[in-house]
Amino acid sequence: MKVVLLAGGVGGARFTRGLRDLGRAEDLGLDLTVVVNTGDDLWLDALRVCPDLDTVMYTLGGVIGEQGWGRADESSRVTAELHAYGLGWDWFTLGDLDLGTHLARTELLRSGLPLSAVTARLCERWRPGATLLPMSDDEVETWVEVEADGDVTTIHFEEWWVRHRAALPARRFVQRGVAGARPAPGVLEAVAEADLVLLPPSNPVVSIGTILGVPGIRDAVRGAAAPVVGVSPIIGGAPVRGMADACLTAIGVETAARTVAEHYGARSAGGMLDGWLVDDTDAADVHAIREAGIEARALPLLMSDQAATAAIARAALDLGRELAASRTRR
Amino acid sequence: MKVVLLAGGVGGARFTRGLRDLGRAEDLGLDLTVVVNTGDDLWLDALRVCPDLDTVMYTLGGVIGEQGWGRADESSRVTAELHAYGLGWDWFTLGDLDLGTHLARTELLRSGLPLSAVTARLCERWRPGATLLPMSDDEVETWVEVEADGDVTTIHFEEWWVRHRAALPARRFVQRGVAGARPAPGVLEAVAEADLVLLPPSNPVVSIGTILGVPGIRDAVRGAAAPVVGVSPIIGGAPVRGMADACLTAIGVETAARTVAEHYGARSAGGMLDGWLVDDTDAADVHAIREAGIEARALPLLMSDQAATAAIARAALDLGRELAASRTRR
């Protein structure tokens, strides 16, 4: 069964790992392709850093740090040196092991390889059990228009997210380079050939929203033969992790499982969702979501451990199969 | 007393440290400027690496590794990562702390600063007690024409030196970029204003020879008002350290204290040496060197410890003072 996931960082990575492990444990024959957001990428100290690609790669490779990003067993001797020179960004830590990845990536990029080929090369080491594709080989960088002390300025997404913990009110997000970006090789094909397209519990604005913003990808998902099933990143009116509420507010969407589903929209109404999983906390919204043309299910959505994550992955697969079967019947 | 040194890596760094420490201990009021060879510099994994500048900076900063290069208390976690990705050069180790310097340098270079300004910025941290100047802000890279398996190929100097331990016979050295290189800001001025110019026991071909190859520097040294005194890097027909013999052979110069002095030449005969210190082992050559127009002294030249190095530095200063006095008398 060919499954395509559109993923951001931590939430997308953990969900994908759970799905992969479920598939292995039950011999489901899953063939996973993860289209990863690269809108958070940045040049830092002459190095190309791809936060979401690395989070997905490290998580699937079994070397993710406990905090959900970076490497386990990490140190920061190099960053300490940069700081001793009065350089480096004090709000962005580059661990030594992680730095090995950034150096390797930068070297390969400078040798002329596109990011998709570089990603494939790096993944030879980590054997993620899934094909990782950047959404695009072209550089897209998310910048955030914020108000600070009465002035409007624009800062890199990572500065807003990591340094300011998304606490500066965002007026809007600007995806620099997105209009001219092309989907990376294999992205449109994977979506077209998929048996199921999944939107894991990633940020609907700056992760999945950015992927869908690459010209061609939104249309590919809308036109996919496979059902499209999403997992709500919002539980009880708050993001499970991260600061998706600040992003949703900036684009005028209420932070709720139902409103995010409506934001994606039902495929029958020109949107992209066939199915949507919400947490038990939001079970009361199931009816309204169905009314909007999206089949919904309520279940525990906290990915608190392997078993919980496997249960969510199973529910997404089951809903996808049901939707495909009902479509065939029609 | 203004002293200018033209230095390569380990030998130049240790001699300069000895001179600086002597000056401090005896309150000699030395004002040291070290013009450092940058012909060994290279781009490695997207980073600009300057082996000699770093060796001089770390040595004077008190953080040099025991082996004479790199940092003390070093680790290599980042390099291990690069190797795990099948990348990096297995014969060139970039330690983690050292890497901090390369990253800092590369970032500053990419921000638009010339190497001389970058060097000054890095030295703010290490307080070397001397002004470090790269020979040039322009990139000069030494390549070596070697014969291997009957074929003639050209490899970067560091590959020849570090990987092959200079064991592949060198046919010639090519200093790429040297013809168009300009002396870094301050180099010609320092030589012109010096009270003494010293050639420490650095490689006469690929360290001091490269510095002198930058258009303008050789003429500045030849025309300096100050005496020029060198310390032989050859003791008893062999280099004290490193593989200068392989370099001398390539340019057709016998590996001996006397022949290296003759290679530099007497200033009275259009060369650049006024004085030359040889080891006691080579005391028999003193007469011949004087006959060639270069004042020579024999003394122990092994920089085996601080006291030994201080004695050599003192002898160089003394010879310089004598030469200056005798010149004034003339």
Interface residues (C-beta under 8 A of the other chain):
Chain A: D45 A46 L47 S75 R77 V78 T79 A80 E81 L82 A84 Y85 G86 L87 D96 L97 L99 G100 T101 L103 A104 T106 E107 L108 R110 R121 L122 E124 R125
Chain B: D45 A46 L47 S75 R77 V78 T79 A80 E81 L82 A84 Y85 G86 L87 D96 L97 L99 G100 T101 L103 A104 T106 E107 L108 R110 R121 L122 E124 R125
